[in-house]
Amino acid sequence: MIKLLIVEDELITRRGLMRHIPWNKIGVDMVETAESADEAFGICARWQPDIVLSDIRMRGMDGIEMCRQLRGILPDCQILFVSSYSYKEYLKAAIELGAIQYVEKPVVPEELIGAVEKGIERIRQIRAQRDLQENYTESLDFLKKEVLFSLLSTPGDVDKLECQLRRSGLWTGTGTWMRIGIIKLAGTVSDGREFRNAYREALLTLTDPALFYCSADFHDNRTLILLLTGAKETLAQGSSLLRGVCALAEESKGAFRHFLALGRMVEEPGQLYASYESACQSAGSLSYKGFSSCAFSEETAANRHFELDREREEAFVNALSRRDKEEAGRILCAIYEDLTAQKAALNSSVKNMYFLLYNHILKLEKELLCTGRERKENGRFWDNALTLQELHTFLAARATEAIDEREKEGSGGNAVIFQVIEVMKQKYPDKNLCIKDLADAVYLTPSYLSGLFKRRTGTTINQYLTNLRVEQSKILLRDNRLKLYHIADRVGYEDAAYFARIFKTQTGMTPSEYREKKSL
């Protein structure tokens, strides 16, 4: 689309130009008019014309000065002067401003049309050049991204890799050292360009930009891959550049909070994959270091099997039952501190430890009488969690909330039900425990208690007691030294075979199958 602005203080001339020039036919799509420089500035700010056709001598600011100022606002705008005066000073000013043509009044339509068509051709050339430059920039960015991510796989043809690195500008040749870095964001980003551009600008303040080069792109919406290149002393561990990138990570906060893992420094393109591998290993340190920190290739997490101490698990369950927030929090802190001290990787065994504790919290929440308060946690949390701190903070908050809700429920008219539940928790090993015993404990008749319990909890007393015994048996089954008849006896069943049938009905597997599955 071509837009043209006519600036002319004489009404008759403005109307004549609008009426007698076939603007659409010669390629001008939209035309507006202004009678003064002030009005023209307002239109230009709003409309941004491609061509300005202006008189020179006007009331107020003349056309020469107006177009001189417009050049600073619209550098690609084409200028065409129309005037009754052909003074040498005007002609010289028009040339300095790069005007298309200087047309004298009275205007000859054919001459004006030729000048406008010349301006349209210039505009098309400028646009084509701009598109070409944008396409080149996009192609170069794409090439850099492709080359960068090709480094993350086992190298094949090293000569080809060197050629690609040179073409993309990522590597200049002998004497250039390289180091891969991995940035893990604390949250996801919808548009990675904002973080990437901000990070690049921050890097330029750390040391002389002429000493290094950085290419960066997102591998996913939380992971940014860096390729740092420069002299050996620039990329060395104690250099100002590396001290600076570590400081950026350690001081990061908000949407830009992140962790930085740096791979080892290499000299040959064929070694870049090794640098990436070492960066991945150091990235495992995120689990125990947390965000707003960094790690070098020498730092690695302990990627081995971890198991929850049974005594701590039972203590945590008891703390939940007693509604002891301080004790539950202390146990969680002790677990977190132990794992951190051991530099534990956030592998499946560690997540399973926390998920087991989380299930105990869920059991407490399910005991709440207002079932509408039960929450379904987003399963993605467990997949997306990258640090021990995230799991610890999440569980500590959920344990506190569950205990608070339990106390709130117990302080109202449901206190009787909670009293009955507490009695069941204490006496479930008693094989003779029955509804009458529970009713006597709260001074109610068995039939009234049974109805009240079902209305408030949605389950019967017998079913609740069965669930409680089965859950306790699961904990005992983790101890391979205990026989099945020992476990049955400890949870309130005289007959081990009957216990096994109840267990399978509740869980879909026999006690032996459950034990075998948990021992894998």
VOMIZA-625719 format. One record per residue (C-alpha): residue number from 1; residue in three letters; x, y, z. Coordinates in pm, 1 decimal. Example, Ala and Ser with C-alpha at 12.3 -4.5 7.8 and 13.67 -1.06 7.14 Angstrom:
2
> num/residuo/X/Y/Z
> 1/ALA/1230.0/-450.0/780.0
> 2/SER/1367.0/-106.0/714.0
END
This chain:
520
> num/residuo/X/Y/Z
> 1/MET/0.0/0.0/0.0
> 2/ILE/126.8/347.6/-96.8
> 3/LYS/14.2/651.2/107.7
> 4/LEU/65.1/1010.6/-8.7
> 5/LEU/25.9/1337.7/184.4
> 6/ILE/-35.8/1671.0/9.6
> 7/VAL/79.0/1975.3/210.1
> 8/GLU/-51.4/2294.3/46.7
> 9/ASP/-186.8/2610.2/209.0
> 10/GLU/-397.9/2713.1/-94.5
> 11/LEU/-738.8/2543.1/-96.6
> 12/ILE/-785.3/2568.0/-473.9
> 13/THR/-451.0/2396.7/-540.3
> 14/ARG/-524.6/2120.0/-288.5
> 15/ARG/-861.2/2050.4/-447.6
> 16/GLY/-713.5/2061.0/-796.9
> 17/LEU/-446.5/1806.2/-711.3
> 18/MET/-703.5/1576.1/-551.9
> 19/ARG/-946.0/1607.1/-844.2
> 20/HIS/-724.0/1599.4/-1153.4
> 21/ILE/-454.0/1346.5/-1068.9
> 22/PRO/-563.6/979.3/-1107.0
> 23/TRP/-395.7/866.1/-785.2
> 24/ASN/-530.9/509.3/-778.9
> 25/LYS/-442.9/455.9/-1142.7
> 26/ILE/-77.0/550.0/-1091.7
> 27/GLY/-39.9/328.1/-782.8
> 28/VAL/-127.9/554.2/-487.0
> 29/ASP/-380.9/380.9/-263.8
> 30/MET/-456.9/652.8/-5.8
> 31/VAL/-426.9/1034.1/-13.5
> 32/GLU/-465.5/1287.7/269.2
> 33/THR/-418.4/1665.5/271.9
> 34/ALA/-288.0/1926.5/516.8
> 35/GLU/-290.3/2307.3/489.4
> 36/SER/6.2/2372.3/721.5
> 37/ALA/323.1/2218.4/855.7
> 38/ASP/168.4/2175.1/1202.3
> 39/GLU/-124.5/1978.8/1059.7
> 40/ALA/116.5/1774.4/846.1
> 41/PHE/322.2/1673.7/1152.6
> 42/GLY/8.5/1542.7/1322.9
> 43/ILE/-92.8/1338.6/1018.5
> 44/CYS/259.3/1198.9/975.3
> 45/ALA/274.5/1086.4/1337.2
> 46/ARG/-58.6/907.4/1301.6
> 47/TRP/-53.4/792.2/940.6
> 48/GLN/314.7/766.7/834.2
> 49/PRO/287.6/849.0/461.6
> 50/ASP/524.7/703.5/201.9
> 51/ILE/533.2/1019.2/-13.4
> 52/VAL/499.4/1385.3/91.2
> 53/LEU/406.5/1631.2/-184.1
> 54/SER/467.2/1977.0/-35.7
> 55/ASP/452.8/2343.0/-130.6
> 56/ILE/756.7/2544.6/-24.3
> 57/ARG/629.1/2890.8/70.7
> 58/MET/347.6/2846.9/320.8
> 59/ARG/212.1/3039.7/616.2
> 60/GLY/409.3/2952.7/928.7
> 61/MET/686.7/2693.7/877.3
> 62/ASP/790.5/2661.6/514.2
> 63/GLY/797.2/2330.9/326.2
> 64/ILE/1177.8/2303.2/327.3
> 65/GLU/1206.0/2319.5/708.0
> 66/MET/901.6/2094.2/751.7
> 67/CYS/1051.6/1823.4/527.8
> 68/ARG/1390.5/1857.4/697.9
> 69/GLN/1223.5/1771.0/1030.5
> 70/LEU/1014.4/1497.1/872.4
> 71/ARG/1334.4/1332.3/747.8
> 72/GLY/1428.5/1260.2/1110.4
> 73/ILE/1087.8/1101.2/1177.7
> 74/LEU/1032.2/918.5/845.9
> 75/PRO/1376.1/856.3/689.1
> 76/ASP/1237.8/643.4/402.9
> 77/CYS/961.8/888.9/310.1
> 78/GLN/995.0/1026.3/-46.4
> 79/ILE/970.1/1405.5/-81.5
> 80/LEU/833.1/1593.2/-380.3
> 81/PHE/827.5/1976.2/-389.6
> 82/VAL/575.5/2182.9/-584.8
> 83/SER/633.3/2559.6/-596.6
> 84/SER/584.0/2872.8/-803.5
> 85/TYR/940.6/2977.9/-719.3
> 86/SER/1257.7/2832.5/-863.4
> 87/TYR/1510.9/3006.3/-643.2
> 88/LYS/1856.0/2849.5/-636.1
> 89/GLU/1838.8/2818.0/-254.6
> 90/TYR/1517.8/2613.0/-279.7
> 91/LEU/1663.5/2384.8/-544.1
> 92/LYS/1979.6/2331.8/-339.1
> 93/ALA/1774.7/2247.4/-24.2
> 94/ALA/1560.9/2002.5/-222.1
> 95/ILE/1873.8/1825.1/-345.4
> 96/GLU/2016.0/1806.9/9.1
> 97/LEU/1691.4/1648.5/130.8
> 98/GLY/1706.6/1390.0/-148.1
> 99/ALA/1377.4/1506.2/-298.3
> 100/ILE/1241.1/1307.1/-592.4
> 101/GLN/1179.5/1616.8/-801.9
> 102/TYR/1112.1/1990.1/-792.2
> 103/VAL/793.0/2061.9/-991.9
> 104/GLU/709.9/2419.9/-1079.1
> 105/LYS/361.1/2568.5/-1072.3
> 106/PRO/138.5/2578.3/-1262.0
> 107/VAL/157.5/2201.7/-1233.7
> 108/VAL/165.7/1995.3/-1552.8
> 109/PRO/-20.2/1671.4/-1457.5
> 110/GLU/203.4/1447.9/-1669.0
> 111/GLU/519.6/1586.7/-1505.8
> 112/LEU/375.2/1541.3/-1154.7
> 113/ILE/255.6/1189.0/-1236.1
> 114/GLY/605.3/1095.6/-1360.6
> 115/ALA/761.5/1232.0/-1039.1
> 116/VAL/515.9/1039.0/-818.0
> 117/GLU/576.1/716.8/-1013.3
> 118/LYS/949.4/766.7/-959.4
> 119/GLY/882.2/796.8/-584.5
> 120/ILE/669.1/481.1/-586.2
> 121/GLU/950.1/288.7/-754.6
> 122/ARG/1197.9/408.8/-490.8
> 123/ILE/963.5/295.4/-213.0
> 124/ARG/931.0/-49.8/-366.8
> 125/GLN/1309.7/-77.7/-391.6
> 126/ILE/1350.7/23.1/-25.3
> 127/ARG/1089.4/-231.6/83.0
> 128/ALA/1249.1/-506.7/-124.4
> 129/GLN/1589.4/-428.0/27.5
> 130/ARG/1441.8/-431.3/379.2
> 131/ASP/1270.8/-766.7/315.2
> 132/LEU/1597.2/-906.2/180.6
> 133/GLN/1785.0/-790.8/491.8
> 134/GLU/1517.5/-935.6/723.5
> 135/ASN/1522.0/-1267.0/537.3
> 136/TYR/1901.8/-1276.5/560.9
> 137/THR/1891.3/-1204.2/935.4
> 138/GLU/1623.9/-1469.3/989.2
> 139/SER/1819.0/-1720.2/780.4
> 140/LEU/2138.9/-1649.6/973.6
> 141/ASP/1956.0/-1682.4/1306.8
> 142/PHE/1802.8/-2008.2/1186.4
> 143/LEU/2144.2/-2136.2/1075.2
> 144/LYS/2295.6/-2046.8/1413.2
> 145/LYS/2014.0/-2225.9/1593.3
> 146/GLU/2046.4/-2535.6/1374.3
> 147/VAL/2423.9/-2547.3/1420.1
> 148/LEU/2395.1/-2488.8/1795.2
> 149/PHE/2151.6/-2775.0/1846.0
> 150/SER/2343.4/-3002.8/1610.1
> 151/LEU/2625.8/-2977.6/1865.0
> 152/LEU/2406.5/-3151.6/2120.8
> 153/SER/2437.9/-3488.0/1947.6
> 154/THR/2739.4/-3709.7/1887.9
> 155/PRO/2953.1/-3536.9/1620.5
> 156/GLY/2982.4/-3701.2/1280.9
> 157/ASP/3181.9/-3522.5/1010.4
> 158/VAL/3411.1/-3283.6/1203.5
> 159/ASP/3515.0/-3095.5/887.1
> 160/LYS/3149.6/-3032.1/804.6
> 161/LEU/3088.3/-2916.6/1160.6
> 162/GLU/3379.8/-2672.2/1139.1
> 163/CYS/3244.4/-2537.6/809.8
> 164/GLN/2896.2/-2485.4/959.6
> 165/LEU/3041.9/-2311.0/1264.4
> 166/ARG/3240.6/-2073.4/1042.5
> 167/ARG/2945.7/-1997.3/812.6
> 168/SER/2718.4/-1919.2/1106.1
> 169/GLY/2980.0/-1698.6/1273.0
> 170/LEU/2989.7/-1913.9/1588.1
> 171/TRP/3357.6/-2004.2/1553.5
> 172/THR/3648.2/-1819.5/1394.1
> 173/GLY/3911.5/-2092.6/1389.6
> 174/THR/4242.6/-2167.7/1559.3
> 175/GLY/4292.0/-1997.3/1895.2
> 176/THR/3917.6/-1987.0/1964.7
> 177/TRP/3807.3/-2183.8/2270.8
> 178/MET/3449.3/-2288.0/2343.0
> 179/ARG/3232.2/-2373.9/2639.7
> 180/ILE/2870.6/-2496.8/2649.1
> 181/GLY/2637.4/-2367.3/2920.8
> 182/ILE/2287.1/-2475.5/3020.0
> 183/ILE/2043.5/-2233.4/3182.7
> 184/LYS/1743.6/-2379.2/3365.9
> 185/LEU/1464.3/-2130.9/3437.0
> 186/ALA/1264.6/-2160.4/3758.7
> 187/GLY/943.9/-2110.2/3558.1
> 188/THR/836.1/-2154.5/3197.9
> 189/VAL/844.6/-1874.3/2941.2
> 190/SER/593.7/-1824.6/2661.0
> 191/ASP/831.2/-1603.5/2460.1
> 192/GLY/1195.2/-1692.8/2512.7
> 193/ARG/1320.5/-1395.8/2311.9
> 194/GLU/1268.8/-1155.0/2601.3
> 195/PHE/1488.0/-1357.1/2838.8
> 196/ARG/1742.9/-1440.3/2568.6
> 197/ASN/1782.7/-1076.9/2461.0
> 198/ALA/1800.9/-953.5/2821.5
> 199/TYR/2063.9/-1217.8/2899.3
> 200/ARG/2274.3/-1120.9/2598.3
> 201/GLU/2260.7/-753.8/2695.6
> 202/ALA/2368.0/-842.6/3049.0
> 203/LEU/2663.3/-1043.2/2913.0
> 204/LEU/2788.3/-741.1/2719.9
> 205/THR/2833.7/-551.3/3047.0
> 206/LEU/3058.0/-819.5/3200.5
> 207/THR/3369.2/-779.6/2987.6
> 208/ASP/3486.7/-632.5/2657.1
> 209/PRO/3236.0/-757.5/2392.6
> 210/ALA/3522.0/-790.6/2145.0
> 211/LEU/3676.5/-1065.6/2358.6
> 212/PHE/3395.9/-1321.0/2334.8
> 213/TYR/3089.8/-1429.9/2141.1
> 214/CYS/2769.8/-1581.7/2279.4
> 215/SER/2502.3/-1772.9/2092.2
> 216/ALA/2191.9/-1874.4/2285.0
> 217/ASP/1861.6/-2039.7/2207.5
> 218/PHE/1586.9/-2227.4/2391.7
> 219/HIS/1588.3/-2605.5/2388.1
> 220/ASP/1247.2/-2605.7/2558.3
> 221/ASN/1044.5/-2345.8/2747.5
> 222/ARG/1267.8/-2378.8/3056.4
> 223/THR/1610.6/-2458.9/2911.0
> 224/LEU/1845.0/-2219.3/2730.8
> 225/ILE/2160.3/-2353.9/2564.2
> 226/LEU/2463.8/-2121.9/2555.6
> 227/LEU/2772.2/-2141.0/2336.8
> 228/LEU/3049.7/-1913.0/2461.5
> 229/THR/3352.7/-1864.5/2236.3
> 230/GLY/3667.7/-1661.2/2288.9
> 231/ALA/4030.3/-1673.8/2397.3
> 232/LYS/4132.5/-1933.8/2654.7
> 233/GLU/4184.0/-1674.9/2928.3
> 234/THR/3841.7/-1521.5/2856.4
> 235/LEU/3657.5/-1850.2/2914.4
> 236/ALA/3871.4/-1976.9/3202.3
> 237/GLN/3693.8/-2051.8/3530.4
> 238/GLY/3830.8/-1747.9/3713.7
> 239/SER/3779.2/-1501.0/3427.2
> 240/SER/3566.5/-1189.5/3463.3
> 241/LEU/3320.7/-1330.5/3207.5
> 242/LEU/3256.5/-1654.4/3397.4
> 243/ARG/3249.1/-1478.6/3733.0
> 244/GLY/2991.9/-1248.4/3578.5
> 245/VAL/2762.9/-1519.9/3437.4
> 246/CYS/2772.7/-1696.5/3775.1
> 247/ALA/2678.5/-1369.1/3945.5
> 248/LEU/2388.5/-1328.0/3699.8
> 249/ALA/2257.1/-1669.1/3808.3
> 250/GLU/2313.7/-1613.3/4179.5
> 251/GLU/2141.9/-1272.8/4172.9
> 252/SER/1855.8/-1377.5/3942.6
> 253/LYS/1500.8/-1335.9/4068.1
> 254/GLY/1139.1/-1321.7/3954.0
> 255/ALA/1059.6/-1437.0/3599.8
> 256/PHE/1435.3/-1450.7/3518.1
> 257/ARG/1535.3/-1665.1/3819.0
> 258/HIS/1758.9/-1942.4/3689.1
> 259/PHE/2037.2/-2194.7/3745.0
> 260/LEU/2351.7/-2206.9/3530.1
> 261/ALA/2549.8/-2523.4/3452.6
> 262/LEU/2881.6/-2481.7/3268.0
> 263/GLY/3054.2/-2756.7/3070.8
> 264/ARG/3428.3/-2792.5/3034.4
> 265/MET/3625.7/-2565.4/2801.7
> 266/VAL/3733.0/-2719.1/2466.9
> 267/GLU/3938.1/-2603.2/2169.3
> 268/GLU/3823.1/-2827.2/1883.1
> 269/PRO/3467.5/-2828.8/1733.9
> 270/GLY/3464.5/-3206.7/1755.7
> 271/GLN/3495.3/-3176.0/2135.3
> 272/LEU/3186.4/-2957.8/2177.9
> 273/TYR/2964.5/-3255.6/2244.7
> 274/ALA/3190.5/-3349.0/2536.6
> 275/SER/3147.2/-2994.4/2669.0
> 276/TYR/2770.3/-3034.5/2639.7
> 277/GLU/2778.6/-3371.3/2818.7
> 278/SER/2977.6/-3225.3/3108.0
> 279/ALA/2731.1/-2932.8/3126.1
> 280/CYS/2445.0/-3184.6/3151.2
> 281/GLN/2623.4/-3361.1/3435.8
> 282/SER/2676.2/-3037.6/3626.1
> 283/ALA/2311.4/-2945.5/3559.5
> 284/GLY/2218.9/-3234.1/3788.9
> 285/SER/2354.7/-3021.5/4076.4
> 286/LEU/2042.0/-2806.1/4043.3
> 287/SER/1856.4/-3066.4/4251.3
> 288/TYR/2043.9/-2986.9/4574.1
> 289/LYS/2180.6/-2637.6/4496.6
> 290/GLY/1848.0/-2490.6/4388.3
> 291/PHE/1783.6/-2195.9/4159.5
> 292/SER/1983.4/-1871.5/4178.1
> 293/SER/2307.3/-2071.5/4176.0
> 294/CYS/2559.7/-2215.7/3931.3
> 295/ALA/2776.5/-2525.3/3887.8
> 296/PHE/3089.1/-2611.1/3690.6
> 297/SER/3163.3/-2937.9/3515.4
> 298/GLU/3345.8/-3077.2/3820.8
> 299/GLU/3027.3/-3061.5/4029.1
> 300/THR/2787.2/-3353.9/3994.4
> 301/ALA/2488.6/-3486.0/4187.3
> 302/ALA/2475.3/-3830.3/4350.6
> 303/ASN/2252.4/-4020.4/4108.8
> 304/ARG/2190.9/-4332.7/4318.4
> 305/HIS/1899.9/-4499.9/4492.5
> 306/PHE/1763.3/-4324.6/4802.1
> 307/GLU/1507.1/-4471.5/5041.4
> 308/LEU/1290.1/-4314.5/5309.3
> 309/ASP/1385.8/-4418.3/5661.0
> 310/ARG/1096.7/-4620.4/5805.4
> 311/GLU/1125.6/-4463.3/6150.5
> 312/ARG/1102.3/-4115.3/6001.8
> 313/GLU/804.5/-4217.4/5792.9
> 314/GLU/619.8/-4352.8/6097.0
> 315/ALA/713.4/-4043.0/6297.3
> 316/PHE/573.9/-3823.6/6020.7
> 317/VAL/248.0/-4022.0/6010.2
> 318/ASN/217.5/-3994.1/6387.6
> 319/ALA/280.9/-3619.5/6374.2
> 320/LEU/1.5/-3582.4/6118.7
> 321/SER/-230.9/-3792.1/6333.8
> 322/ARG/-152.0/-3581.9/6641.8
> 323/ARG/-193.6/-3263.3/6435.6
> 324/ASP/158.7/-3161.0/6537.8
> 325/LYS/262.4/-2911.1/6271.4
> 326/GLU/600.0/-2834.7/6428.2
> 327/GLU/701.7/-3200.4/6448.6
> 328/ALA/583.6/-3274.4/6092.5
> 329/GLY/777.1/-2973.0/5967.2
> 330/ARG/1088.6/-3073.4/6162.4
> 331/ILE/1083.8/-3422.9/6009.1
> 332/LEU/1045.5/-3283.4/5656.6
> 333/CYS/1334.2/-3040.6/5719.6
> 334/ALA/1556.3/-3324.0/5842.9
> 335/ILE/1481.6/-3529.4/5528.7
> 336/TYR/1551.6/-3228.6/5304.3
> 337/GLU/1876.7/-3142.4/5482.6
> 338/ASP/2001.1/-3502.7/5466.4
> 339/LEU/1934.9/-3526.9/5092.5
> 340/THR/2096.8/-3189.1/5030.0
> 341/ALA/2404.5/-3286.2/5233.1
> 342/GLN/2433.0/-3604.5/5025.5
> 343/LYS/2401.0/-3398.7/4702.0
> 344/ALA/2111.6/-3617.0/4592.2
> 345/ALA/2004.4/-3606.8/4229.1
> 346/LEU/1631.3/-3560.7/4178.6
> 347/ASN/1583.4/-3910.8/4038.6
> 348/SER/1280.2/-4139.7/4060.8
> 349/SER/1379.5/-4282.5/4399.6
> 350/VAL/1391.6/-3934.6/4558.0
> 351/LYS/1061.3/-3833.9/4401.4
> 352/ASN/909.1/-4158.9/4525.2
> 353/MET/1023.3/-4074.8/4879.7
> 354/TYR/842.8/-3743.8/4868.3
> 355/PHE/540.6/-3892.8/4694.8
> 356/LEU/510.2/-4152.1/4972.3
> 357/LEU/502.9/-3871.4/5231.4
> 358/TYR/254.9/-3685.1/5012.7
> 359/ASN/22.8/-3987.6/5014.6
> 360/HIS/16.6/-3979.3/5394.2
> 361/ILE/-94.2/-3616.4/5375.1
> 362/LEU/-363.6/-3712.1/5124.2
> 363/LYS/-491.3/-3978.0/5364.1
> 364/LEU/-524.4/-3713.7/5633.1
> 365/GLU/-712.7/-3488.6/5390.8
> 366/LYS/-947.1/-3771.9/5293.8
> 367/GLU/-1041.3/-3806.2/5656.5
> 368/LEU/-1181.0/-3452.8/5648.1
> 369/LEU/-1554.6/-3468.0/5670.5
> 370/CYS/-1621.6/-3199.8/5411.2
> 371/THR/-1514.4/-3394.8/5105.6
> 372/GLY/-1548.4/-3084.4/4888.5
> 373/ARG/-1224.5/-2960.8/5040.4
> 374/GLU/-1024.5/-3244.1/4896.5
> 375/ARG/-793.0/-3123.3/4622.5
> 376/LYS/-664.6/-3294.6/4314.7
> 377/GLU/-306.1/-3186.3/4267.5
> 378/ASN/-178.4/-3109.8/3919.3
> 379/GLY/19.1/-3421.4/3825.4
> 380/ARG/257.0/-3207.2/3622.1
> 381/PHE/407.4/-3070.0/3942.7
> 382/TRP/590.7/-3396.8/4005.9
> 383/ASP/717.8/-3407.9/3648.2
> 384/ASN/821.4/-3040.4/3638.5
> 385/ALA/985.5/-3016.1/3981.5
> 386/LEU/1362.7/-2978.0/3938.0
> 387/THR/1486.6/-2917.1/4292.9
> 388/LEU/1465.1/-3076.0/4636.4
> 389/GLN/1362.1/-2736.0/4766.5
> 390/GLU/1051.6/-2733.5/4545.7
> 391/LEU/939.7/-3073.6/4678.0
> 392/HIS/1018.1/-2980.1/5038.7
> 393/THR/833.2/-2647.0/5019.1
> 394/PHE/533.0/-2809.3/4854.1
> 395/LEU/503.7/-3090.8/5109.8
> 396/ALA/558.3/-2863.9/5409.8
> 397/ALA/279.8/-2632.2/5289.5
> 398/ARG/41.1/-2919.2/5220.3
> 399/ALA/106.3/-3082.9/5558.6
> 400/THR/36.0/-2753.3/5737.8
> 401/GLU/-284.0/-2696.0/5538.5
> 402/ALA/-408.1/-3050.5/5603.2
> 403/ILE/-346.7/-3023.2/5978.1
> 404/ASP/-513.2/-2679.3/5989.6
> 405/GLU/-817.8/-2816.3/5808.7
> 406/ARG/-827.7/-3115.3/6040.6
> 407/GLU/-825.1/-2889.5/6345.9
> 408/LYS/-1095.1/-2670.4/6194.3
> 409/GLU/-1319.4/-2969.9/6130.1
> 410/GLY/-1254.0/-3114.8/6474.6
> 411/SER/-1344.0/-2789.7/6649.6
> 412/GLY/-1703.8/-2794.9/6521.9
> 413/GLY/-1991.5/-3041.3/6540.0
> 414/ASN/-1777.8/-3313.2/6384.1
> 415/ALA/-1563.9/-3354.9/6696.5
> 416/VAL/-1744.5/-3677.2/6782.7
> 417/ILE/-1652.6/-3834.2/6449.4
> 418/PHE/-1290.0/-3737.6/6487.7
> 419/GLN/-1288.5/-3880.9/6835.9
> 420/VAL/-1413.2/-4211.4/6695.4
> 421/ILE/-1145.3/-4203.1/6423.3
> 422/GLU/-876.3/-4143.9/6684.5
> 423/VAL/-1001.5/-4441.4/6885.0
> 424/MET/-985.4/-4661.0/6572.4
> 425/LYS/-629.4/-4545.8/6501.9
> 426/GLN/-524.5/-4640.4/6851.7
> 427/LYS/-714.3/-4970.8/6877.1
> 428/TYR/-716.6/-5109.2/6519.7
> 429/PRO/-481.7/-5399.1/6625.7
> 430/ASP/-756.0/-5515.7/6864.2
> 431/LYS/-923.3/-5809.8/6690.5
> 432/ASN/-1236.9/-5767.1/6903.5
> 433/LEU/-1285.6/-5397.3/6829.8
> 434/CYS/-1649.4/-5338.9/6728.8
> 435/ILE/-1899.7/-5059.7/6671.6
> 436/LYS/-2037.0/-5098.3/7024.8
> 437/ASP/-1691.7/-5025.4/7171.9
> 438/LEU/-1664.8/-4712.0/6960.9
> 439/ALA/-2017.9/-4599.0/7050.9
> 440/ASP/-1946.8/-4649.3/7420.0
> 441/ALA/-1634.1/-4432.7/7387.0
> 442/VAL/-1843.6/-4133.8/7273.7
> 443/TYR/-2157.1/-4213.1/7478.4
> 444/LEU/-2384.7/-4283.5/7180.3
> 445/THR/-2589.9/-4583.6/7072.8
> 446/PRO/-2430.4/-4804.7/6803.5
> 447/SER/-2713.9/-4741.5/6554.3
> 448/TYR/-2702.7/-4362.1/6600.8
> 449/LEU/-2322.1/-4353.3/6567.4
> 450/SER/-2331.2/-4571.6/6255.0
> 451/GLY/-2579.5/-4339.8/6083.9
> 452/LEU/-2395.1/-4024.0/6189.9
> 453/PHE/-2057.9/-4160.2/6072.6
> 454/LYS/-2198.3/-4259.6/5730.2
> 455/ARG/-2367.7/-3920.7/5681.6
> 456/ARG/-2057.4/-3722.1/5773.8
> 457/THR/-1784.3/-3931.7/5605.6
> 458/GLY/-1964.0/-4106.1/5320.8
> 459/THR/-1839.5/-4447.6/5438.2
> 460/THR/-1929.9/-4698.7/5707.0
> 461/ILE/-1735.1/-4751.7/6028.5
> 462/ASN/-1644.2/-5106.6/5927.3
> 463/GLN/-1517.6/-4994.7/5587.3
> 464/TYR/-1314.0/-4716.0/5746.2
> 465/LEU/-1159.1/-4961.9/5993.2
> 466/THR/-1078.7/-5204.1/5710.9
> 467/ASN/-911.4/-4926.9/5508.3
> 468/LEU/-711.0/-4824.8/5812.9
> 469/ARG/-589.4/-5180.5/5875.7
> 470/VAL/-494.2/-5235.3/5510.5
> 471/GLU/-296.3/-4908.3/5498.7
> 472/GLN/-107.7/-5001.7/5814.5
> 473/SER/-34.6/-5346.0/5671.1
> 474/LYS/123.9/-5186.0/5361.9
> 475/ILE/381.5/-5019.3/5585.4
> 476/LEU/456.0/-5347.5/5763.2
> 477/LEU/486.6/-5537.7/5434.3
> 478/ARG/794.7/-5332.0/5352.2
> 479/ASP/978.3/-5520.1/5626.9
> 480/ASN/1072.9/-5854.1/5467.0
> 481/ARG/1150.6/-6003.1/5807.0
> 482/LEU/780.6/-6007.1/5900.2
> 483/LYS/571.8/-6309.1/5799.4
> 484/LEU/219.0/-6256.7/5667.8
> 485/TYR/57.7/-6406.9/5977.5
> 486/HIS/262.9/-6166.5/6194.6
> 487/ILE/136.5/-5872.5/5990.4
> 488/ALA/-223.6/-5999.0/5999.2
> 489/ASP/-202.7/-6028.5/6376.9
> 490/ARG/-57.2/-5678.1/6415.8
> 491/VAL/-336.8/-5510.8/6218.4
> 492/GLY/-627.4/-5693.0/6388.8
> 493/TYR/-685.5/-6016.8/6193.8
> 494/GLU/-667.1/-6364.1/6350.4
> 495/ASP/-672.7/-6550.9/6018.1
> 496/ALA/-387.1/-6471.4/5771.8
> 497/ALA/-587.8/-6616.2/5479.5
> 498/TYR/-884.2/-6391.3/5560.2
> 499/PHE/-646.4/-6093.9/5583.7
> 500/ALA/-502.8/-6180.8/5239.4
> 501/ARG/-854.9/-6190.1/5085.9
> 502/ILE/-939.3/-5850.3/5238.9
> 503/PHE/-607.9/-5704.9/5118.4
> 504/LYS/-663.1/-5824.6/4760.9
> 505/THR/-1018.6/-5688.7/4757.6
> 506/GLN/-887.8/-5347.4/4864.4
> 507/THR/-573.2/-5327.8/4650.9
> 508/GLY/-622.9/-5569.3/4360.3
> 509/MET/-319.1/-5778.6/4458.9
> 510/THR/-221.2/-6022.6/4729.7
> 511/PRO/7.6/-5912.7/5016.3
> 512/SER/291.2/-6117.0/4863.9
> 513/GLU/245.2/-5951.0/4524.1
> 514/TYR/237.9/-5608.5/4688.1
> 515/ARG/558.3/-5680.6/4881.5
> 516/GLU/733.1/-5806.7/4568.5
> 517/LYS/628.2/-5499.9/4369.9
> 518/LYS/754.8/-5259.9/4635.9
> 519/SER/1087.3/-5438.9/4665.3
> 520/LEU/1170.2/-5390.8/4294.7
END
